Amino acid sequence: MVAGVRTRERQVKTDFGTFSCTILYKRVINLTLRFGRDGKIFLTVPYRTTLQEADRMVVQHARWLAGRLELQKAAIPLESLPPLPSRDECQRILQQSLDRVGPLTDPFGVPRPKLRLRAMKTQWGNCHMYQGYITLNTALVRCPEDLRDYVALHELVHFLHPNHGAGFYAAMDHLMPDWKDRRSQLSRFVNALQGS
């Protein structure tokens, strides 16, 4: 046990099932939920949090928790995914995705951003609009081409719409009508994030 951290195992009944979680009492201000690599649920809470408050947090997020657990059941095992190639090969493959979808945003004046790579545990990519570059997760190379293209386009559309508001989704609908299906398929590759 980490110094200053108390833990407690807890079963919380909700409308979406009973969840087993580990409550971590720490010097924090807010209550936060997260999943461990093995699918275990962790709830970090301030020291003075009551069990009722902790349970309420789980109940409020029960739909999300159930959805995440379903995704993990449907996820492709890490050992079934292709191995991660060299960094140079990752750069080449992901640049190809960016080059394929770039023409979709060209008519809107989106400049071709620089591509940076990073191994990330929770994101497939992110956009640095004001710095003029996007970062794509090297783990994307372990996913099919059409899913890599979806993530590349997602980040390019952020140059038009910095947030995930209605305009962003309208642009995605227009430029890649099947993006929701691709996003759903991408969730099956969540284990690639752990092996990046």
Secondary structure, DSSP 8 states (H G I E B T S, - for coil): --TT-EEEEEEEEETTEEEEEEEEEES-SS-EEEE-TTS-EEEEEETT--HHHHHHHHHHTHHHHHHHHHHHHHS--GGGS-----HHHHHHHHHHHHHHHHHHHGGGT----EEEEE--SS-SEEEEGGGTEEEEEGGGGGS-HHHHHHHHHHHHHTTT-SSSSHHHHHHHHHH-TTHHHHHHHHGGGTHHHHT-
